[in-house]
Every structure is written in C-alpha cells, then in structure tokens.
Amino acid sequence: MGRKILLEKVDIQGIECFDVWRTNGGYACVEKALGQMKPEEVQAEVIASTLRGRGGAGFPTGQKWLWLDRKSDKPRYLLCNCDESEPGTFKDRYLVEKLPHLLIEGMICSSYALGVNTAYIYVRGEFKYLIGILNKALNEARKNKFLGENILHCGYNLDIHVHSGAGAYICGEETALIESLEGKRGNPRIKPPFPAVKGLYDCPTVVNNVETLAAVSPIIMMGGTEYAKIGTKASAGTKLISACGNINNPGVYEIELGLPVEEFLFDPNYCGGIKNGKKLKAIIAGGSSVPILPAGLILNTGKGEKRLMSYESLSDGGFASGTMLGSGGFIVYDQDQCIVRNTWNLTRFYHHESCGQCSPCREGTSWMEKILWRIENGQGRIKDLDVLVQISKNIEGNTICPLGDAAAWPVASAIRHFRHEFEFHVEHPEIVSKIKHGDIDQYK
C-alpha cells in the first residue's frame, strides 16, 4: 500500500481523545506554526504544497486563500464544510469520527494563516453523532489552551464553533452553506461577489472541506515542497477515497494520487476486486455527480494508457470519454447492475435536493425523473433518450450553483455509454420486468 499521511494514526486505540492524540505527536503542527512561523509563512507552505481542495472541485487551496480580502477592516471567517452529502461519499464523516483533533489542529493552523479569530464547522444534519464527537474534542483543545485567548502565549486568539445543518444536499455548496449558517434558507448566492470578499455576515470568508483542512497539519510538519513530491505534478499528496458498491472490501482508503485505477479496484489492500467473482460493468469515480464510465474507459484512457486516480487522468478526454475525481466517492457496478434503474435513482435524489431557485434545475430534474421512471417501468419511448440528452444540455451551465451540472452529467453520460441498455428497456419491457422480478439473471 502507498504512504499514509492523514490516516497514519487511525488504528491507535483511543486516538480520538486529546491525551492519546497529544502523546502521539498531536498539535505539534500548531506549536510549529504559531511558535516558529509567521501567518504568511504558513500560507506559503500551503501554496508550495499545491494542495487541491478535496471537496469535489479540486481547486488549488493556496490560490483560494490568496483571494481573501485582507484590506477589509471586517472580521474574517473560516468555515469547515462537513456537510458531506454526495451519494457514495463518506470519507469526511470517517475522518471526523476517528481523528477529530487532526481536523481541529488543521483549522487552527489555517485560521492563523488567514488572520481568522472565529471559525465554524458546519455539520450535515443527519450526522448528529459527529457533533458530540467534535464538541468533546473542541472542549479538550480549549482546556489544554490550544483554543481561546492567547493560544500558546503567542498573542493569537481563536475559537471554533459547531453548527448543525438541517439535512440539505444543497448546503454543501459554499454560498448555500453560508446562507444556512446565517439562519436563512439554504439557497446558493449569485457570484461575484465571492465569499473571499463578501461571505459570512458580508465579511471575507474562506470555505474548505474537512479533508482539505486536515491536510494542512501534515503539510506544516513536513513542508509544502516535500508534500508536493507525493502523487503527481498536477495532483499532489494523498487522497481519501470512499469505496462502495459491488466490491469485496468497501471502506475508506488513503491513496497516493496517481495510483492506477485498476490497482485500486483489484488490489486486496484496497477494493479487493468485484464481489462474487463477477465482471466489472462501470464505475462512478468521484461521487454521484460525475459522469459514469464503462469498464473499458475507466481502466484506460482510450489511448493505450492506464487510467490513474488523479484529477488530470480521470478527466482526460473530457466528458466524451473521461470523468472527474470529484469528492472521491468510488462506486462500482458489476455486470448485473441496471444502469437505467441506477440513473433513475440518482435523478430522484437530485430532483429531491434541488433548492428550486433556478428554473432549469427545478423543472429539468423533475422532467428527467419522470422520463426515467417511465423507461424503467416499461412505458418509455425511443425518442425519450434524445429528450433526456437535450434536457441535460439545457440544465448544464445554466444554474447559479453546480447542482444542475451534478444532475445533468450522470444522465448524459449514462445514455452516451449505455444507450443500448436504455433502448433495451424501451423495446423489451417484458424481459426487463422478468429481470426485475428475478425470473431472469441478467440482460442477454
């Protein structure tokens, strides 16, 4: 297996407690950052690391920090996005549950670099148990003088608060998260202005997700230049991957970016191959919002090269033959999985979670769900496939936030790569019905 950085201490008994974490080197990065470095030096290390945001978009973290309006006389805020709602993604939840102090010390170093004195962790509403874990860890950090006034006698003040959402996928989008944190309905804001200029309470704000902020801690300890040597040039460091579906070893894995997809899928140290010895049909590599790829394209780029677990390799070829690393939700389909049914299920989710603010998303997701239901239930028409593609095009790029794109891409890619299966549903509804009821094993 590759090098572990974030999950290096995860198997130590009691590591979620401050005393055990401290005994095993915890908060050394805070001592180094606040005691030996200036805020701009901490930021420089993050820039040198070329760390990309681990929440889905993969935007360079250091660049995002540089956009923060430092000329404003208003307070600055750091928001940790723990609203992990992407179907197939559960690595942030795992990180908070097992290593809450890793996140906290990463937030302290980040806040120090950004000149932030108040930070928030926004937790998905369904993750109530995480709130108790976080508050316990935060209280331990306060008790031991790593939070509060004059931390480590360095003259720096910081407190971190936990805020529970109400269970809305849309609040994973940074401006909807800000709206919710302010007590409003979680609708995305039109940008610009960007949060770095006008965010929480109209103040300069940085929003990063759990894994991104946790990665700041090892970057400070090892140095940004050393961190950048791990992985590939365009995808530095390690990445947590949530693996699920028809595999032998579902779970959360830390990989060095650049690991071949084939190795991650079949190596017994990772996914361990397809369950029950069946064949691979398709993979969604980065959570439900990214394009699905059939077995042949997810294992290679179509150019005779192996596909790698990296931002650049997975996107190679664009949406015609590529996908995205996204949030790292690795969903595997075996030969018996129905692409039509699974696409309909994803569309149901996006229709339900649309905030309704933008007409293309509000109406388009509803329309797609209804058409896919018809196809799955034997009432489809061949022309429905072209209508679905056209709807997805009308949604893509025409909404305030990326939820519209997230809803459009799975449908368009499923039809692009598995059109024959959609056509089979339309032309042979009686056979599809027998498959659904278990009278026939799979499609012929």
C-alpha positions in Angstrom: 0.0 0.0 0.0 1.0 3.6 -0.5 2.1 6.1 2.1 -0.4 7.1 4.7 -0.4 10.7 5.9 -3.9 11.5 7.1 -4.8 8.1 8.4 -1.3 7.2 9.8 -2.6 7.1 13.4 -6.2 6.0 12.8 -5.7 2.5 14.3 -4.2 3.7 17.6 -6.6 2.9 20.4 -8.2 6.0 21.9 -6.7 8.3 19.3 -9.9 10.4 19.2 -9.1 11.6 22.8 -6.8 14.5 23.3 -4.3 12.8 25.7 -3.7 9.9 23.3 -3.5 12.3 20.3 -1.0 14.5 22.1 1.1 11.6 23.2 1.4 10.5 19.6 2.6 13.9 18.3 -0.7 15.7 18.2 -0.7 19.6 18.0 3.0 19.7 17.2 2.0 21.5 13.9 0.2 24.1 15.9 3.2 24.7 18.1 5.4 24.9 15.0 3.0 27.3 13.1 2.2 29.6 16.0 5.6 29.4 17.7 8.0 29.4 14.8 6.2 30.8 11.8 4.5 34.0 10.6 1.0 33.7 9.2 2.3 34.4 5.6 4.8 31.6 6.0 2.1 29.1 6.9 0.2 30.2 3.8 3.3 29.9 1.7 3.7 26.3 2.7 0.2 25.5 1.7 0.8 27.2 -1.7 4.0 25.3 -2.2 2.2 22.0 -1.4 -0.1 22.6 -4.5 -2.8 21.1 -2.3 -6.1 20.9 -4.2 -9.5 21.2 -2.5 -10.7 17.7 -1.5 -14.4 18.6 -1.5 -15.0 17.9 -5.2 -13.9 20.8 -7.4 -10.2 20.3 -6.9 -9.4 24.0 -6.9 -5.9 24.9 -5.5 -6.3 25.7 -1.8 -3.5 28.2 -1.7 -4.9 30.2 -4.5 -8.3 30.3 -2.8 -6.6 31.6 0.4 -4.9 34.3 -1.7 -8.2 35.7 -2.8 -9.2 36.5 0.8 -9.8 40.3 1.1 -7.1 41.3 3.6 -7.7 45.0 3.2 -11.1 44.9 4.7 -11.5 46.1 8.2 -14.2 43.5 8.8 -13.6 40.2 10.7 -12.5 37.2 8.6 -14.0 33.8 8.9 -13.0 30.2 8.2 -15.8 27.7 7.5 -15.2 24.0 7.5 -17.7 22.2 5.2 -18.7 19.0 6.9 -21.9 18.8 5.0 -20.9 15.6 3.3 -24.0 14.7 1.2 -22.7 13.3 -2.1 -24.1 9.8 -2.6 -21.2 7.4 -2.4 -19.0 9.7 -0.4 -18.3 9.1 3.3 -14.7 9.8 3.9 -15.1 13.2 5.8 -17.5 11.5 8.2 -14.9 8.8 8.8 -12.1 11.4 9.3 -14.1 13.4 11.9 -15.3 10.3 13.7 -11.8 8.7 14.0 -9.5 11.7 14.1 -11.3 14.9 15.2 -8.1 16.5 16.6 -6.5 16.2 13.2 -9.2 18.5 11.8 -9.1 20.9 14.7 -5.3 21.4 14.5 -5.5 21.9 10.8 -8.2 24.5 11.3 -6.1 26.3 13.9 -3.1 26.5 11.5 -5.3 27.6 8.7 -7.1 30.2 10.8 -3.7 31.6 11.9 -2.5 31.9 8.3 -5.7 33.6 7.3 -5.9 36.0 10.3 -9.2 34.4 11.4 -10.3 34.6 15.0 -13.7 32.8 14.7 -14.2 29.6 12.7 -17.2 27.3 12.2 -17.6 23.6 11.4 -20.9 23.1 9.5 -22.1 19.5 10.0 -24.7 17.8 7.9 -27.9 17.5 9.9 -28.0 13.7 9.7 -24.6 13.4 11.4 -25.8 14.3 14.8 -23.4 11.9 16.5 -20.5 13.8 14.9 -21.5 17.0 16.7 -20.9 15.3 20.1 -17.5 14.0 18.9 -16.5 17.4 17.7 -17.7 19.3 20.7 -15.8 16.9 23.0 -12.6 17.4 21.0 -13.0 21.2 20.9 -13.6 21.3 24.7 -10.4 19.3 25.2 -8.5 21.6 22.9 -9.8 24.7 24.9 -8.9 23.0 28.2 -5.4 22.5 27.0 -5.0 26.1 25.8 -5.0 25.3 22.1 -8.2 27.3 21.6 -9.3 30.5 23.2 -7.3 33.6 24.1 -3.6 33.9 23.7 -3.0 30.4 22.4 0.4 29.1 23.4 1.2 32.6 24.7 1.6 33.7 21.1 -0.9 36.5 21.3 -3.3 34.7 18.9 -7.0 34.2 19.7 -9.3 31.7 18.1 -12.4 29.8 18.8 -14.2 27.2 16.7 -17.9 26.5 16.9 -20.0 23.6 15.6 -23.2 24.3 13.7 -25.7 21.7 12.6 -27.4 21.9 9.2 -30.9 20.6 8.5 -30.0 17.8 6.1 -29.9 19.6 2.7 -27.5 18.5 0.0 -27.5 22.0 -1.5 -25.8 23.3 1.7 -22.7 21.5 0.6 -22.3 24.4 -1.9 -20.3 27.1 -0.1 -22.7 30.0 -0.5 -25.7 28.0 0.4 -23.8 26.8 3.5 -23.2 30.5 4.4 -26.8 31.3 3.9 -27.8 28.5 6.2 -25.2 29.4 8.8 -26.7 32.9 8.9 -30.1 31.4 9.7 -31.6 31.7 6.2 -33.0 29.2 3.7 -30.0 27.4 2.1 -30.1 28.9 -1.4 -26.9 29.5 -3.3 -25.8 33.0 -3.9 -25.0 34.5 -7.3 -21.3 35.1 -7.7 -19.5 37.5 -7.7 -19.0 38.7 -5.1 -17.2 35.6 -3.9 -17.1 34.6 -0.3 -13.4 35.6 -0.1 -14.7 39.2 -0.4 -18.2 39.0 0.9 -19.1 35.8 2.7 -20.4 35.1 6.2 -22.1 38.2 7.6 -20.8 40.1 4.5 -17.3 39.6 5.7 -14.2 38.0 4.0 -14.6 34.2 4.3 -12.8 31.0 3.3 -14.7 27.8 3.0 -12.8 24.5 2.9 -13.9 20.9 3.4 -12.9 18.6 6.2 -10.2 16.7 4.3 -8.6 19.8 2.9 -8.2 21.4 6.3 -7.0 18.2 7.9 -4.2 18.0 5.2 -2.8 21.4 6.4 -1.5 19.7 9.5 0.9 17.3 7.8 1.9 20.0 5.2 3.1 22.3 8.1 5.1 19.4 9.6 6.7 18.1 6.5 6.8 21.3 4.5 4.9 22.2 1.4 7.7 21.3 -1.0 8.0 17.7 0.4 4.3 17.2 0.3 4.2 18.3 -3.4 6.6 15.4 -4.2 3.9 12.9 -3.3 1.5 11.9 -6.0 1.7 13.6 -9.5 2.7 17.1 -10.6 -0.9 18.2 -11.1 -2.4 16.1 -8.2 0.0 16.3 -5.2 -0.4 14.4 -2.0 -2.7 11.7 -0.8 -6.5 11.5 -1.1 -9.2 9.7 0.9 -11.4 7.5 -1.3 -14.8 6.2 -0.2 -15.2 2.9 -2.0 -18.6 1.1 -2.2 -20.8 -0.9 -4.5 -20.1 -4.4 -5.8 -16.6 -4.9 -4.3 -15.1 -7.2 -1.7 -13.7 -4.5 0.6 -15.9 -1.4 0.9 -14.5 1.3 3.1 -12.3 4.5 3.3 -8.8 4.3 1.8 -6.0 6.7 1.7 -4.1 6.6 -1.6 -1.2 8.4 -3.2 -2.7 10.3 -6.1 -1.6 8.7 -9.3 -2.4 5.2 -8.2 -3.7 3.2 -11.2 -7.5 2.7 -11.1 -7.0 -1.0 -11.9 -4.7 -1.4 -8.9 -7.1 0.4 -6.6 -10.0 -1.8 -7.8 -8.4 -5.2 -7.7 -5.6 -5.0 -5.1 -6.6 -6.9 -1.9 -5.2 -4.0 0.2 -7.9 -1.7 -1.4 -11.2 -2.8 -3.0 -10.2 -6.4 -3.5 -11.9 -6.9 -6.8 -15.5 -7.4 -7.8 -17.7 -9.3 -5.4 -18.7 -12.9 -6.1 -16.2 -13.0 -9.0 -18.4 -11.1 -11.4 -17.3 -8.8 -14.2 -16.9 -5.1 -13.9 -19.6 -3.1 -15.8 -19.0 0.5 -14.8 -17.6 2.9 -12.2 -18.6 6.3 -10.9 -15.2 7.5 -9.8 -15.9 10.7 -7.8 -19.4 10.6 -6.3 -22.8 10.5 -7.9 -22.4 13.9 -9.6 -19.6 12.9 -12.0 -20.0 11.0 -15.3 -20.2 7.3 -15.2 -17.6 5.3 -17.2 -17.9 1.8 -18.6 -15.2 -0.8 -17.6 -13.1 -0.2 -20.7 -12.8 3.5 -20.3 -12.4 3.6 -16.5 -9.4 1.2 -16.7 -7.7 3.0 -19.6 -7.8 6.4 -21.2 -8.7 5.1 -24.7 -5.1 5.9 -25.7 -3.5 2.7 -24.6 -2.6 4.2 -21.2 -3.9 3.2 -17.8 -6.3 5.5 -16.1 -4.9 6.9 -12.8 -6.6 8.0 -9.6 -5.7 11.7 -10.2 -7.6 14.8 -11.2 -5.9 15.1 -14.6 -6.0 11.4 -15.6 -9.7 10.8 -14.8 -10.7 13.9 -16.8 -8.6 13.0 -19.8 -10.7 13.0 -22.9 -13.4 15.4 -21.4 -16.9 14.1 -20.8 -16.9 12.1 -24.0 -14.5 9.5 -22.5 -13.5 10.9 -19.1 -14.9 11.7 -15.7 -13.8 13.5 -12.5 -12.1 12.6 -9.3 -14.7 14.8 -7.5 -15.3 14.0 -3.9 -13.6 10.6 -4.1 -16.9 8.6 -4.0 -15.8 5.4 -5.8 -19.0 3.5 -6.8 -18.5 0.1 -8.5 -21.2 -1.6 -10.7 -20.9 -5.3 -11.6 -22.3 -7.0 -14.7 -25.8 -7.4 -13.2 -26.4 -3.8 -12.3 -29.1 -2.0 -14.2 -27.7 1.4 -15.5 -31.2 2.7 -16.2 -32.5 1.9 -12.7 -29.4 3.4 -11.0 -29.6 6.5 -13.2 -33.2 7.0 -12.3 -32.3 6.6 -8.6 -29.7 9.3 -8.8 -32.1 11.6 -10.7 -34.7 11.1 -7.9 -32.0 12.3 -5.5 -31.1 15.5 -7.4 -34.8 16.3 -8.0 -35.5 16.0 -4.3 -32.4 18.0 -3.3 -32.8 20.9 -5.8 -33.5 24.1 -3.9 -35.8 25.2 -6.7 -34.2 28.6 -7.2 -33.2 28.1 -10.8 -35.8 27.0 -13.4 -33.5 24.7 -15.5 -32.7 22.7 -12.4 -36.1 22.8 -10.7 -38.1 21.8 -13.8 -35.3 19.8 -15.6 -34.6 17.4 -12.7 -38.4 16.8 -12.3 -38.7 16.1 -16.0 -35.7 13.8 -16.1 -37.0 11.8 -13.1 -40.4 11.3 -14.7 -39.0 10.1 -18.1 -36.5 7.7 -16.4 -39.4 6.3 -14.3 -41.3 5.6 -17.5 -38.4 3.9 -19.1 -37.7 1.8 -16.1 -41.3 0.8 -15.8 -42.0 -0.3 -19.4 -43.6 2.9 -20.6 -40.6 4.5 -22.4 -40.2 5.6 -26.0 -37.0 5.7 -28.0 -37.4 9.5 -28.5 -37.2 9.8 -24.7 -33.5 9.2 -24.9 -32.8 12.3 -27.1 -35.2 14.3 -24.9 -33.2 13.3 -21.8 -29.9 14.4 -23.5 -31.4 17.7 -24.6 -32.8 18.4 -21.0 -29.3 17.7 -19.6 -27.8 20.2 -22.0 -30.4 22.8 -21.1 -29.6 22.4 -17.4 -25.8 22.2 -17.7 -24.1 25.6 -17.1 -27.4 27.4 -16.7 -27.8 27.4 -12.9 -26.4 29.5 -10.1 -24.7 26.6 -8.4 -23.2 23.3 -9.7 -26.2 21.1 -8.6 -27.6 21.5 -12.0 -24.5 20.1 -13.6 -24.4 17.4 -11.0 -27.8 16.3 -12.0 -27.2 16.5 -15.8 -23.8 14.8 -16.1 -24.9 11.3 -14.8 -27.9 11.2 -17.1 -26.0 12.4 -20.2 -23.0 10.0 -19.6 -25.2 7.0 -18.9 -27.0 7.4 -22.2 -23.8 8.2 -24.0 -22.1 5.0 -22.8 -25.1 2.7 -22.2 -27.6 3.8 -24.8 -28.1 0.1 -25.8 -29.4 -0.6 -22.3 -31.9 2.2 -22.4 -33.1 1.1 -25.8 -33.5 -2.5 -24.5 -35.7 -1.2 -21.7 -37.9 0.6 -24.2 -38.0 -2.2 -26.8 -38.3 -5.2 -24.4 -40.2 -4.1 -21.3 -41.5 -7.6 -20.7 -37.9 -9.0 -20.4 -36.9 -6.1 -18.2 -39.8 -6.9 -15.9 -38.7 -10.5 -15.6 -35.2 -9.4 -14.7 -36.5 -7.0 -12.1 -38.6 -9.8 -10.5 -35.7 -12.3 -10.6 -37.1 -14.6 -13.3 -34.0 -14.0 -15.5 -30.5 -13.4 -14.2 -29.3 -10.5 -16.4 -29.5 -8.9 -19.8 -28.7 -11.1 -22.7 
